[in-house]
Amino acid sequence: MYLNADDLTPLYVQIAQWLELEILNGTLQSDEKVYSQYQLAEMFNVNPATAAKGLSLLAGENLLYKKRGLGMFVAPQAKEKIRAKRIKQNLQQLVLQVVAEAERLQVSQAELIAMIKNVEPPKEE
């Protein structure tokens, strides 16, 4: 697993985003123990403080919770919260951009919907 050091997104945010994907994909379930800051630091070859900051970011969003002496765990409803957050932040923004471009190109709503319906989702490897 690699983080993109050339990306302008801070490494701790990239770690938090990766953990969110692990939760969305079902790799990490509600109330399941999450990787420790030291495990994440080793996995991504970063300072443990950077990994801890990524964990803290998710804890601050109530997506993880801490059990004293045991570590961090996936909060109940974390998957649903991440899904809602990503729809609001990512998907809605993309839809606005697509709709604006469609208007500039004079593509009708019906044509745009037909294009969306005909898109083949990428095959997972």
BAFI-3210 file (N, C-alpha, C; in Angstrom, 3 decimals, decimal comma, padded with zeros to 6 digits):
// residues 125
n [1|2|3|4|5|6|7|8|9|10|11|12|13|14|15|16|17|18|19|20|21|22|23|24|25|26|27|28|29|30|31|32|33|34|35|36|37|38|39|40|41|42|43|44|45|46|47|48|49|50|51|52|53|54|55|56|57|58|59|60|61|62|63|64|65|66|67|68|69|70|71|72|73|74|75|76|77|78|79|80|81|82|83|84|85|86|87|88|89|90|91|92|93|94|95|96|97|98|99|100|101|102|103|104|105|106|107|108|109|110|111|112|113|114|115|116|117|118|119|120|121|122|123|124|125]
n.u [000,834|000,499|001,023|000,357|002,888|003,314|000,903|-001,186|-002,746|-002,587|-000,593|-001,711|-004,412|-004,771|-004,353|-006,564|-008,593|-008,074|-008,667|-011,382|-012,251|-011,702|-013,618|-015,978|-015,785|-016,225|-014,194|-013,372|-015,469|-018,357|-017,659|-015,307|-011,830|-009,473|-006,531|-003,517|-001,759|000,906|000,952|-000,238|001,679|003,843|002,752|002,368|004,764|005,330|005,666|004,726|003,245|002,014|000,293|-001,269|-002,542|-004,214|-005,947|-007,051|-008,395|-010,559|-011,736|-012,535|-014,611|-016,450|-016,328|-014,659|-013,995|-012,489|-011,219|-010,124|-006,829|-007,090|-007,278|-008,363|-011,653|-014,128|-016,828|-020,318|-022,592|-020,738|-020,122|-022,444|-022,392|-020,014|-020,659|-022,822|-021,462|-019,571|-021,236|-022,391|-020,119|-018,464|-019,861|-022,134|-020,841|-019,477|-021,675|-022,837|-020,829|-020,914|-023,540|-023,391|-021,500|-022,915|-025,008|-023,559|-022,787|-025,169|-026,607|-029,358|-031,411|-032,580|-030,880|-028,520|-029,202|-029,626|-027,019|-025,757|-027,092|-026,114|-023,468|-020,813|-019,925|-016,613|-014,604|-013,752|-010,534]
n.v [-001,176|002,183|005,648|008,740|010,746|012,926|014,081|016,815|016,493|016,091|013,550|012,321|012,729|011,234|008,710|008,574|008,654|006,245|004,439|004,988|003,946|001,244|000,733|001,325|-000,654|-002,858|-004,249|-003,450|-003,661|-002,486|-001,798|-003,214|-003,700|-001,295|-000,770|-000,078|003,002|002,478|000,181|001,216|003,152|001,547|000,116|002,153|003,410|005,773|008,358|007,439|009,419|010,786|008,827|008,528|010,980|010,722|008,728|010,150|012,127|010,718|009,834|012,247|012,789|011,082|008,513|006,605|005,116|005,219|002,683|002,592|001,624|-000,435|000,383|001,779|001,649|000,772|002,876|002,360|002,552|003,847|003,251|004,081|006,804|007,623|007,057|008,851|011,278|011,233|011,168|013,676|015,405|014,551|013,185|014,824|017,183|016,343|015,713|018,246|019,471|017,884|018,365|021,126|021,166|019,696|021,467|023,578|022,307|021,891|019,532|017,577|016,897|014,371|013,111|013,132|011,538|009,134|008,654|008,210|005,911|004,097|003,739|001,606|000,121|000,216|-002,715|-004,580|-005,387]
n.w [000,000|-000,826|-000,263|-001,867|-002,212|-003,795|-004,068|-003,185|-001,007|002,448|004,081|006,378|005,946|003,643|004,748|006,469|004,525|003,216|005,270|005,512|003,050|003,524|005,441|003,997|002,016|003,510|004,694|007,173|009,890|011,816|015,198|015,099|015,695|014,694|012,677|014,485|015,254|014,908|013,336|011,017|010,410|009,747|007,588|005,683|005,635|007,158|009,661|012,987|014,305|012,241|011,263|013,550|013,560|011,361|012,306|014,442|013,082|011,956|014,302|015,334|013,630|014,511|013,474|014,279|017,468|020,715|022,803|025,910|026,420|024,616|021,970|018,791|017,381|014,921|014,616|015,376|012,678|011,075|008,396|007,034|007,657|006,403|003,763|003,347|003,756|001,671|-000,560|-000,345|-000,378|-002,552|-004,738|-005,297|-006,043|-008,329|-009,950|-010,261|-011,786|-014,118|-015,010|-015,472|-017,553|-019,453|-019,962|-021,117|-023,451|-024,595|-024,093|-023,581|-020,667|-020,796|-022,653|-021,181|-018,963|-020,301|-021,177|-018,726|-017,861|-019,698|-019,112|-018,412|-015,425|-013,990|-014,068|-011,208|-010,044]
ca.u [000,000|001,299|000,395|000,903|003,635|003,241|-000,441|-001,242|-003,497|-001,661|-000,503|-002,657|-005,737|-004,779|-004,536|-007,972|-009,399|-007,876|-009,453|-012,789|-012,492|-011,714|-014,926|-016,982|-015,654|-016,590|-013,000|-013,501|-016,882|-018,720|-017,127|-014,082|-010,596|-008,792|-005,079|-002,925|-000,946|002,193|000,696|-000,439|002,969|004,645|002,100|002,503|006,110|005,225|005,870|003,531|002,446|001,199|-000,770|-002,154|-003,340|-005,267|-006,920|-007,729|-009,316|-011,774|-012,360|-013,181|-015,842|-017,236|-016,296|-013,916|-014,023|-011,349|-011,392|-008,895|-005,927|-007,321|-007,104|-009,488|-012,636|-015,073|-018,068|-021,564|-023,106|-019,641|-020,246|-023,527|-021,942|-019,023|-021,408|-023,548|-020,473|-018,974|-022,262|-022,539|-018,892|-017,865|-020,786|-022,936|-019,952|-019,267|-022,931|-022,956|-019,891|-021,423|-024,733|-022,946|-020,880|-024,006|-025,705|-022,685|-022,778|-026,574|-027,042|-030,617|-031,452|-032,875|-029,637|-027,565|-029,661|-029,358|-025,572|-025,449|-027,621|-025,333|-022,085|-020,448|-019,040|-015,310|-014,452|-012,799|-009,440]
ca.v [000,000|003,382|006,952|009,563|011,854|014,067|014,635|017,950|016,058|015,644|012,097|011,853|012,732|010,070|007,542|008,599|008,288|004,815|003,744|005,129|002,959|-000,067|000,627|001,254|-001,949|-003,929|-004,879|-003,116|-003,646|-001,787|-002,306|-003,982|-002,969|-000,706|-000,820|000,897|004,015|001,857|-000,695|002,097|003,770|000,536|-000,184|003,260|003,955|007,153|008,542|007,057|010,611|011,058|007,818|008,864|012,133|010,182|008,079|011,205|012,808|009,901|009,850|013,558|012,733|010,018|007,317|005,675|005,439|004,666|001,901|002,837|000,498|-001,443|000,977|002,418|000,731|001,372|003,279|001,901|003,443|004,545|003,045|004,937|008,194|007,857|007,063|010,123|012,349|011,182|011,576|015,126|016,118|014,141|012,858|015,992|018,108|015,804|015,849|019,667|019,723|017,206|019,085|022,406|020,876|019,290|022,691|024,290|021,549|021,775|018,143|017,585|016,070|013,003|012,566|012,931|010,352|007,969|008,422|007,636|004,541|003,245|003,627|000,312|000,339|-000,428|-004,053|-004,614|-006,336]
ca.w [000,000|-000,963|-000,259|-002,937|-001,620|-004,713|-003,932|-002,255|000,166|003,495|004,256|007,387|005,317|002,761|005,616|006,884|003,352|002,996|006,298|005,114|001,996|004,166|006,095|002,926|001,329|004,430|005,264|008,598|010,268|013,046|016,469|014,864|015,991|013,548|012,764|015,398|014,579|014,574|012,182|009,862|010,109|009,057|006,313|004,741|005,761|007,635|011,092|013,751|014,641|011,049|011,273|014,674|013,151|010,490|013,189|015,211|012,167|011,880|015,633|015,429|012,836|015,141|012,644|015,122|018,890|021,432|024,025|026,674|026,548|023,566|020,646|018,098|016,815|013,973|015,281|014,749|011,629|010,385|006,948|006,553|007,782|005,343|002,502|003,270|003,623|000,330|-001,526|-000,237|-000,748|-003,821|-005,823|-005,664|-006,742|-009,674|-010,698|-010,631|-012,881|-015,312|-015,452|-016,027|-018,855|-020,357|-020,372|-022,056|-024,706|-024,985|-023,974|-022,824|-019,460|-021,232|-023,231|-020,087|-018,211|-021,156|-021,136|-017,412|-017,837|-020,593|-018,660|-017,802|-014,273|-014,163|-013,476|-010,101|-010,296]
c.u [000,881|000,424|001,059|001,564|003,590|001,878|-000,389|-002,012|-002,503|-001,722|-001,508|-004,083|-005,845|-004,969|-005,993|-008,878|-009,274|-008,687|-010,943|-013,139|-012,552|-013,062|-016,025|-016,968|-016,029|-015,407|-012,964|-014,981|-017,099|-018,199|-015,900|-012,867|-009,937|-007,286|-004,577|-002,116|000,392|002,051|000,534|000,878|003,860|004,072|002,392|003,870|006,085|005,518|004,599|002,646|001,533|000,022|-001,773|-003,063|-004,480|-006,356|-007,728|-008,741|-010,634|-012,495|-013,113|-014,481|-016,785|-017,365|-015,509|-014,124|-012,901|-011,819|-010,065|-008,087|-006,067|-007,127|-008,375|-010,355|-013,557|-016,379|-019,274|-022,040|-022,004|-019,786|-021,304|-023,120|-020,945|-019,724|-022,125|-022,588|-019,909|-019,978|-022,346|-021,307|-018,421|-018,877|-021,614|-022,098|-019,704|-020,513|-023,123|-022,046|-020,390|-022,630|-024,344|-022,324|-021,942|-024,771|-024,871|-022,694|-024,178|-027,020|-028,286|-030,510|-031,694|-031,628|-028,615|-027,929|-029,396|-027,867|-025,179|-025,896|-026,779|-023,874|-021,885|-019,549|-017,712|-015,268|-013,418|-011,768|-009,234]
c.v [001,243|004,616|007,750|010,793|013,100|014,753|015,800|017,608|015,569|014,132|011,587|011,819|011,538|008,781|007,456|008,180|006,793|004,006|003,842|004,113|001,541|-000,314|000,486|-000,095|-003,119|-004,677|-004,642|-002,930|-002,824|-002,542|-003,204|-003,098|-002,534|-000,866|000,246|001,917|003,426|000,901|000,142|002,739|002,799|000,234|000,883|003,939|005,449|007,177|008,123|008,251|010,990|010,096|008,128|010,036|011,702|009,503|009,117|011,954|012,050|009,837|011,168|013,640|011,653|008,778|006,206|006,081|004,682|003,866|001,995|001,549|-000,554|-000,907|001,594|001,356|001,497|001,656|002,650|002,975|004,202|004,436|003,975|006,408|008,541|007,956|008,399|011,293|012,392|011,543|013,095|015,857|015,804|014,021|014,067|017,005|017,650|015,964|017,303|020,002|019,104|017,955|020,425|022,209|020,475|020,516|023,484|023,627|021,332|020,322|018,159|016,681|014,606|012,347|012,244|011,694|009,090|007,629|007,737|006,179|003,587|003,067|002,263|000,606|-000,369|-001,782|-003,976|-005,699|-007,263]
c.w [000,000|-000,842|-001,367|-002,338|-002,505|-004,661|-002,941|-000,983|001,224|003,694|005,277|006,843|004,374|003,569|006,062|005,730|003,056|004,005|005,994|004,034|002,559|004,852|005,034|002,225|002,223|005,005|006,772|008,912|011,538|014,255|016,298|015,139|014,696|013,758|013,742|014,605|014,145|013,384|010,912|009,437|009,343|007,670|005,252|004,787|006,101|009,133|011,836|014,123|013,467|010,999|012,377|014,314|012,223|011,297|013,962|014,353|012,088|013,220|015,835|014,650|013,361|014,262|013,341|016,567|019,573|022,635|024,763|026,836|025,464|022,153|020,099|017,428|015,878|014,720|014,596|013,758|010,873|008,871|006,363|006,608|006,681|003,998|002,317|003,052|002,208|-000,754|-001,534|-000,772|-002,164|-004,948|-006,253|-006,439|-008,178|-010,541|-011,143|-011,807|-014,190|-015,870|-016,081|-017,409|-019,875|-020,847|-021,378|-023,435|-025,274|-025,080|-023,098|-021,592|-019,833|-021,833|-022,142|-019,269|-019,014|-021,145|-019,823|-017,346|-018,675|-020,174|-018,006|-016,608|-014,492|-013,462|-012,353|-010,374|-009,146]
res [m|y|l|n|a|d|d|l|t|p|l|y|v|q|i|a|q|w|l|e|l|e|i|l|n|g|t|l|q|s|d|e|k|v|y|s|q|y|q|l|a|e|m|f|n|v|n|p|a|t|a|a|k|g|l|s|l|l|a|g|e|n|l|l|y|k|k|r|g|l|g|m|f|v|a|p|q|a|k|e|k|i|r|a|k|r|i|k|q|n|l|q|q|l|v|l|q|v|v|a|e|a|e|r|l|q|v|s|q|a|e|l|i|a|m|i|k|n|v|e|p|p|k|e|e]
***
